[in-house]
Amino acid sequence: MQYTTNTLENHWMPFTANRDFKADPRLVVKGEGINYTNHHGDRVIDGSSGLFCCAAGHGRREIAEAVAKQLMEIDYSPHFQIGSPPSFELASRVAALLPEEINHVFFTNSGSESIDTALKIAMAYHSARGEGHRSKFVSRERAYHGVNIGGTSLSGLMKNREIFGSVMPGVVHMRHTWSPEHRFVRGQPTWGAQMAEDLERFAQLLGGRNIAACFVEPVAGSTGCLVPPKGYLERLREICDAHGILLVFDEVICGFGRLGKPFAAQEFGVTPDIMTMAKALTNGVLPMGAVAVRDSIYETINDAAPNGAVEFFHGYTYSGNPASCAAGLATLDIYEKEGLFEKGAALSPHFLDVVYNLEDLDIVTDVRGYGMLAGVDLAPGTTPGVTGTRAMKKLFAAGLHVKLTGDCALVAPPLISEKSDIDEIGGILRDVLANL
């Protein structure tokens, strides 16, 4: 196939400058290990694990074979009043990775669907316990919680919200946690825990008894790897407990070993009430997300319904899709057999050394990082995003894929990477950024 503007025109691409892309496409036609191959036959290192989802790298035959086998056994079955075994097995496997108080898993098809599901679970929980008046939700500036209406309402990124006026009402936003004092701080900043008091201020302003849930990414990912100050998440937990507010961790990016432990909840030692996940659940092979809840939430919602009645009126046609479950099970097998969470944790110091070494470049205005996730801020051009777009194109041409959000390069290599791979990623970043 010839890849020209005309042959590409019918696909309206997401989060893409479509006219610009189709005039000079960047296409990948193969993936193996930590590498892509573009349509010219050139190697391109995947420095962002796809979109933070391919933690086990590309071309994993174990996953492909598991999906093919599942498709020949049962390709599709609904999960409304009937079921198929893979979803129950995957739920058990996921629950085993979670904090011990969290043992019930609801399957979705993406992180965006997971967030909207978590919103509805919070509403259903409070309604079941006679507190249906809790209709307010708290999120943060610079948050990203997907692109469905609920997630867009929670998100604090201006470009994701500005033309969508009819979003969900009753959402307020705390400050984000980045401060100029945090520039080039490695890991968790020691200053900033007091910003959690924004939640207490909203509880006083709106009435804590009117707030249903507080949604946060433990490490804000797509906005630029904003690492929580020490004590910040702990204080959010205390405030939520004091007012009966559910604490929701959006672990779509942080989950499955990206920060070292299975989930950020364990890494930071703070257990939320609800956790959302997606991306690395299936290594990005098939769409799938999930919402995990404390046992008390599951039991409260179920016990409020009459025997034999549907307890939670929510779900998706593809919830618990057998093929996606097979991909998830095979992915979890890889994580366990290859010790990828532990490998990522061991590789993190070297990864952070390499990324933070970019600090001396004039164009780099900040570096933040934790585990195997880092954000590199670039000096903006005439308008926000100009520098980032130029960097993304030049990096791809030099053989490195990195996700750019505005003028921030997000680096998140697959957990199968070796030190030599990290060095190569750092070398390309240095060469390109030094000459932008």
MARTI-302535 format. One line per 5 residues: their letters; for each residue x, y, z of C-alpha. Coordinates in steps of 0.25 Angstrom, whole numbers, always signed. Example, Ala and Ser with C-alpha at 12.3 -4.5 7.8 and 13.67 -1.06 7.14 Angstrom:
// MARTI-302535
as) +49 -18 +31 | +55 -4 +29
***
This chain:
// MARTI-302535
mqytt) +0 +0 +0 | +5 +14 -3 | +3 +23 +9 | -1 +37 +3 | -10 +47 +8
ntlen) -21 +42 +0 | -20 +27 +5 | -20 +32 +19 | -31 +42 +18 | -43 +34 +23
hwmpf) -37 +31 +37 | -40 +43 +46 | -29 +41 +56 | -30 +43 +71 | -22 +54 +78
tanrd) -15 +57 +65 | -12 +69 +56 | -19 +61 +44 | -15 +70 +33 | -1 +71 +37
fkadp) +1 +56 +40 | -5 +52 +27 | +4 +61 +19 | +16 +54 +26 | +11 +41 +33
rlvvk) +19 +34 +44 | +14 +20 +42 | +18 +7 +50 | +17 -6 +43 | +23 -16 +53
gegin) +27 -17 +68 | +37 -26 +74 | +43 -25 +88 | +45 -10 +91 | +45 -6 +76
ytnhh) +35 -2 +66 | +38 -2 +51 | +33 +9 +43 | +27 +8 +28 | +41 +12 +23
gdrvi) +47 +0 +30 | +54 +8 +40 | +56 +4 +55 | +49 +13 +65 | +51 +11 +80
dgssg) +37 +11 +87 | +41 +20 +99 | +27 +22 +104 | +22 +7 +104 | +12 +11 +93
lfcca) +3 +20 +102 | +9 +14 +115 | +2 +1 +112 | +13 -9 +106 | +20 -11 +119
aghgr) +25 -25 +114 | +29 -20 +100 | +24 -23 +87 | +21 -36 +79 | +19 -45 +91
reiae) +15 -58 +85 | +10 -64 +98 | -1 -53 +98 | -5 -55 +83 | -5 -70 +85
avakq) -14 -69 +97 | -24 -60 +90 | -24 -69 +77 | -27 -81 +86 | -38 -73 +93
lmeid) -45 -69 +80 | -46 -83 +76 | -52 -88 +89 | -62 -76 +91 | -60 -63 +83
ysphf) -71 -55 +90 | -81 -56 +101 | -89 -45 +108 | -87 -43 +123 | -102 -39 +126
qigsp) -108 -51 +134 | -98 -61 +128 | -83 -62 +128 | -71 -69 +123 | -59 -74 +131
psfel) -48 -65 +127 | -53 -53 +133 | -55 -59 +147 | -41 -65 +146 | -35 -51 +142
asrva) -43 -44 +153 | -36 -53 +163 | -23 -51 +158 | -24 -36 +158 | -30 -36 +172
allpe) -17 -44 +177 | -9 -32 +172 | -17 -22 +180 | -17 -17 +194 | -24 -27 +203
einhv) -36 -19 +205 | -39 -18 +190 | -44 -31 +185 | -56 -28 +175 | -53 -25 +160
fftns) -62 -19 +150 | -57 -20 +135 | -58 -9 +125 | -51 -6 +112 | -42 +6 +114
gsesi) -37 +15 +125 | -48 +25 +121 | -59 +15 +123 | -53 +11 +136 | -54 +25 +141
dtalk) -68 +27 +137 | -71 +13 +144 | -64 +18 +157 | -73 +31 +157 | -85 +22 +156
iamay) -80 +12 +167 | -78 +24 +176 | -92 +29 +173 | -98 +15 +175 | -91 +13 +188
hsarg) -95 +26 +195 | -109 +24 +190 | -109 +10 +196 | -105 +15 +209 | -116 +26 +209
eghrs) -107 +37 +205 | -111 +40 +191 | -109 +55 +193 | -94 +53 +192 | -94 +58 +177
kfvsr) -81 +66 +177 | -67 +61 +172 | -53 +66 +175 | -42 +65 +165 | -29 +73 +162
erayh) -24 +83 +152 | -15 +77 +141 | -22 +64 +144 | -25 +54 +132 | -36 +44 +134
gvnig) -40 +40 +120 | -49 +46 +110 | -63 +41 +113 | -72 +52 +119 | -70 +48 +133
gtsls) -55 +47 +131 | -55 +60 +123 | -62 +67 +135 | -52 +62 +145 | -40 +65 +136
glmkn) -32 +78 +138 | -26 +80 +125 | -31 +92 +118 | -30 +87 +104 | -38 +75 +107
reifg) -49 +83 +113 | -51 +97 +106 | -60 +93 +95 | -68 +83 +102 | -77 +92 +111
svmpg) -88 +82 +115 | -79 +74 +124 | -84 +67 +137 | -88 +78 +148 | -83 +77 +162
vvhmr) -68 +75 +160 | -58 +84 +166 | -43 +84 +165 | -32 +85 +175 | -19 +91 +171
htwsp) -9 +82 +164 | +3 +78 +172 | +15 +84 +164 | +22 +96 +169 | +34 +104 +164
ehrfv) +41 +99 +177 | +40 +85 +171 | +49 +87 +158 | +58 +76 +156 | +54 +69 +169
rgqpt) +56 +54 +168 | +45 +45 +173 | +35 +51 +183 | +37 +66 +187 | +38 +69 +202
wgaqm) +30 +81 +201 | +15 +82 +197 | +7 +72 +205 | -1 +84 +210 | -7 +85 +196
aedle) -16 +74 +201 | -23 +84 +210 | -31 +88 +197 | -39 +76 +199 | -42 +80 +213
rfaql) -46 +94 +208 | -56 +88 +198 | -62 +80 +210 | -64 +93 +218 | -69 +101 +206
lggrn) -78 +90 +200 | -81 +82 +212 | -73 +69 +214 | -86 +61 +214 | -89 +66 +200
iaacf) -76 +61 +194 | -76 +47 +188 | -62 +44 +184 | -48 +50 +182 | -41 +45 +169
vepva) -26 +46 +168 | -15 +40 +159 | -5 +36 +170 | +6 +41 +160 | -1 +50 +150
gstgc) +3 +44 +137 | -1 +50 +123 | +0 +64 +129 | +15 +62 +131 | +19 +52 +142
lvppk) +15 +61 +154 | +20 +53 +166 | +12 +55 +179 | +19 +62 +191 | +22 +54 +203
gyler) +10 +53 +212 | +1 +58 +201 | -7 +45 +198 | -7 +41 +213 | -14 +54 +216
lreic) -24 +52 +205 | -27 +39 +212 | -29 +45 +225 | -38 +56 +220 | -47 +46 +212
dahgi) -48 +37 +225 | -52 +49 +233 | -64 +53 +224 | -68 +40 +218 | -62 +43 +204
llvfd) -58 +32 +195 | -43 +33 +191 | -41 +28 +176 | -27 +25 +171 | -27 +26 +155
evicg) -16 +15 +153 | -18 +14 +138 | -3 +19 +136 | +3 +16 +150 | -2 +2 +151
fgrlg) +5 -12 +147 | +19 -9 +152 | +21 +5 +145 | +25 +11 +159 | +32 -1 +165
kpfaa) +21 -9 +172 | +9 -15 +166 | +1 -2 +168 | +4 +12 +173 | -5 +9 +185
qefgv) +5 -1 +190 | +17 +8 +186 | +12 +20 +194 | +6 +12 +205 | -8 +18 +203
tpdim) -20 +10 +201 | -32 +16 +193 | -46 +12 +193 | -47 +10 +178 | -36 +8 +167
tmaka) -37 +9 +152 | -27 +2 +143 | -26 -1 +128 | -14 +0 +118 | -3 -10 +123
ltngv) -15 -20 +128 | -14 -26 +114 | +0 -21 +110 | -8 -12 +101 | -11 -24 +92
lpmga) -27 -23 +93 | -35 -12 +99 | -38 -14 +114 | -40 -7 +127 | -45 -10 +141
vavrd) -50 -4 +154 | -46 -10 +167 | -53 -7 +180 | -53 -9 +194 | -61 -21 +199
siyet) -70 -12 +207 | -74 -4 +195 | -77 -17 +187 | -85 -22 +199 | -93 -9 +202
indaa) -98 -8 +187 | -101 -23 +186 | -108 -24 +200 | -117 -12 +197 | -124 -19 +185
pngav) -135 -29 +187 | -131 -44 +185 | -130 -48 +170 | -130 -33 +166 | -119 -26 +158
effhg) -111 -19 +168 | -103 -9 +159 | -110 -4 +146 | -97 -2 +138 | -88 -10 +128
ytysg) -83 -10 +114 | -85 -20 +103 | -71 -24 +103 | -69 -24 +119 | -61 -37 +122
npasc) -59 -40 +107 | -53 -54 +106 | -42 -50 +97 | -38 -38 +105 | -38 -47 +118
aagla) -29 -57 +111 | -19 -46 +107 | -20 -41 +122 | -17 -54 +127 | -5 -57 +118
tldiy) +0 -43 +121 | +0 -45 +136 | +7 -59 +134 | +18 -51 +127 | +19 -41 +138
ekegl) +20 -52 +149 | +29 -61 +141 | +39 -51 +137 | +38 -43 +150 | +36 -30 +142
fekga) +31 -22 +153 | +44 -25 +161 | +52 -23 +148 | +46 -9 +146 | +48 -5 +161
alsph) +63 -10 +159 | +65 -2 +146 | +58 +11 +151 | +71 +17 +158 | +79 +16 +145
fldvv) +67 +21 +137 | +65 +33 +146 | +80 +36 +145 | +80 +36 +130 | +67 +45 +129
ynled) +72 +55 +140 | +85 +56 +133 | +78 +64 +122 | +77 +76 +132 | +89 +83 +127
ldivt) +82 +85 +113 | +77 +99 +111 | +64 +95 +105 | +61 +86 +118 | +53 +94 +128
dvrgy) +50 +83 +138 | +51 +68 +140 | +42 +59 +149 | +42 +45 +150 | +38 +33 +159
gmlag) +40 +18 +156 | +40 +16 +141 | +32 +29 +138 | +38 +42 +135 | +34 +56 +129
vdlap) +44 +65 +123 | +39 +80 +121 | +44 +87 +109 | +44 +103 +108 | +32 +107 +100
gttpg) +32 +113 +87 | +23 +124 +81 | +11 +117 +86 | +10 +105 +96 | +12 +92 +89
vtgtr) +20 +97 +77 | +33 +92 +83 | +27 +79 +87 | +22 +76 +73 | +35 +79 +67
amkkl) +42 +70 +77 | +33 +59 +75 | +35 +59 +60 | +50 +60 +61 | +51 +49 +71
faagl) +43 +40 +63 | +52 +43 +51 | +64 +40 +60 | +58 +26 +64 | +51 +29 +77
hvklt) +36 +29 +80 | +33 +38 +92 | +19 +43 +96 | +18 +58 +96 | +8 +66 +104
gdcal) +9 +80 +100 | +24 +83 +103 | +26 +71 +112 | +33 +59 +107 | +28 +47 +115
vappl) +38 +35 +116 | +33 +22 +120 | +41 +10 +114 | +36 -4 +114 | +39 -12 +127
iseks) +47 -22 +119 | +57 -11 +115 | +72 -13 +119 | +82 -2 +123 | +88 -1 +109
didei) +74 +2 +104 | +72 +13 +114 | +86 +18 +110 | +81 +18 +95 | +68 +26 +99
ggilr) +76 +36 +107 | +86 +38 +95 | +75 +41 +85 | +68 +50 +94 | +81 +58 +97
dvlan) +85 +59 +82 | +71 +63 +78 | +68 +73 +89 | +82 +79 +88 | +79 +83 +74
l) +64 +87 +74
***
